[in-house]
C-alpha cells in the first residue's frame, strides 16, 4: 500500500536521557525505524550509509554542534554521485533564546525547532510538521 512505508530518523543528542526519550517516542508512537547516537561523528557515518526521512539534532554539543553536523552531511550529499536528497532537520535545544538558534530557524532546511524541556506530544507535533503529516483523526 502506498504511503505506508516505514519512516526512518537519525537522532543525535549528547544528553542520553533526551536521546532515549526521542528514540522511544518515534519507535513506539509512530513505528519509525530510528538510528541514534550521542556522537556526531558516528551519526555522520550513518548518514553516509543510509537514507533518512528526518534528522533530529541537538543544537548544542561539544566539538560538533547539530548545525555543523547538518552542514557537513548536506555537503557530502550534494557532492555524492548522484546527489542525494537532504532530509529536513528538527533542531532540539536547551538554549532557545540563543542568537544562533534563532537565526537557524530561518534556514530553509531547518524545518523545526524544539526547545528543551518538551513534552512527548510537542515532540510528535514537531516531527509531523517537519515531514508534512497531519495527525490522524482520532
Protein Blocks (a to p, Z undefined) as FASTA:
>chain_A
ZZiaccddddddfblklmmmmmmmmmmmnopacdddfbfklmmmmmmmpccfbdcddfbd
ghiafklmmmmmmmmmmmpccdddddddddddfblmlmklmmmmmpmklmbccdddddfk
lmmmmmmmmnopacddZZ
